């Protein structure tokens, strides 16, 4: 059981996974990437196959997860400070797209096709601790 690989993270692009792989290998953890070549060949299938899987040996899982948690990045404001959640005041806030329903998906597609995507794409912050969403200021 200790010689089997377990998935500890998934990434949309292999470049993200390669960076984390290098960090874990620098700490002596053996890392295996799965589906990275498929996604490098056709990045549009990333969501369909579940992204690039970052796998480590089962015996190294706890240490690898601790390292991932220590380097996880959260959103920064214009001054370089971590964004705080207005509800619970934690600093575990990420930036997400607001494409969450059919109407916003259609708007995204129209913006993408017409070339106005940067002007019509909307983002919001979301707290990972309490799941509160709030607008980008």
N, C-alpha and C positions, 0 to 999 in steps of 0.2 A: 504494500500500500504506500510506503514511503517513496517508492520509485515512480509513482504516477504523477502526471502533471495535472494541476488544477488551474482553472481560469480565474484570475484575480482582477482583470480589467478588460474593457473593450474600448476601441478607439475607431473613429470614423476613417482616419487616414493612417497609412503605415508610418508616415514620418513622425507622427505623435508617439506611436508605439515604439519606434526605434530610439527615440530620445529617452523614454522611460526604461527601455531595455538596457541601454548603456549605463544608466544610473544604477540599476539593480545589479548588473554585472560588475560594476566597479566595487560593489559591496560583497562580491563573491557569490552571488545568487545566480544559479543557472536558469536561463530564461529561454522560452520557446515562443515564437510568434506563429499564429495560425491564420490562414486566409489572407496574409499580407500580399502575396504575389497575385492572387485573384483580384484584389482591390486595386493594386498598382496597375494591372492590365485594364480594368474597367471600374473606375471609382464610383460609377452610378449604382453598382450593385452592393455597395457597402451596407446600406440599411437593410437590404433584402436578406443578406447572409449574416447579419449581426455584427458587422465590423471586424476589425482586426482583433483577435483574441490574444491577450498577453497571458502566458501560462508559466507557472513556476512549479518546482517539485513540491509535493504535499508537505514534506518536512520543512520547507522554507516559507510556507504560506504566511504564517504569522508575522515573521520578520519583514517579508516583502510588503504586506499590507500596512505595516507600521511606517515603512519608508514611503509608500505611496501617500499615506495620510499626511506625512510631514512635508511633502513637497506639493501638495494640492494647492492650486492657486484659486483665489477668490477675487471678486471685482474690486477695483480701486477707483477712487474718485479722481478729479482733476489734479489734486494736490499729492496723489500717491498714497493716500490713506485708505485702509479697508473700509468698504461701505458697510454701514450698520443697518440692521433690520429695524424698522420703526416699531414693530410689534414686540419682539423679544430682546432686541438690542445685541444680538450675537453678530459676529462678523463673518458668518458662513453664508455669504450671499453670492449668487452666480447670475450671469447675464444670459437671458434666454430670448428666443424669438417668440413672437406672439401668434405664430401660425398654429392655431389650435383647433379650428373648426373649418367647415367647408367654405364659408364666406371668406375667411382670411387666406385659405389655400388658393381660391380663385383669384383674389387680389394679388397674391404673390406671383401666380403664373402670368397674369396680365402684366404686372410690373416687370417680370423677367423677360417676357417676349418683347415688350415695348422699350426695354432698356432704361426704365425709370426705377428699377429696383432699389437703389440706394435711397431714393427719395420717398418711397412708399413703405419700405420695410420698417416695422416697429419692434422695439425690444423693450423688455422690462426686467427688473431684478426679481429674483425669487430666493427667499430664505430657505436653506436646506434644513434648518432646525424646526421651524414652525410652519413651513410651506406658505408663508405670506408672500403675495406678489405685490410689487409696487412699481410705479413708473420711473423711468430714467429721467433725471433732472438735467 
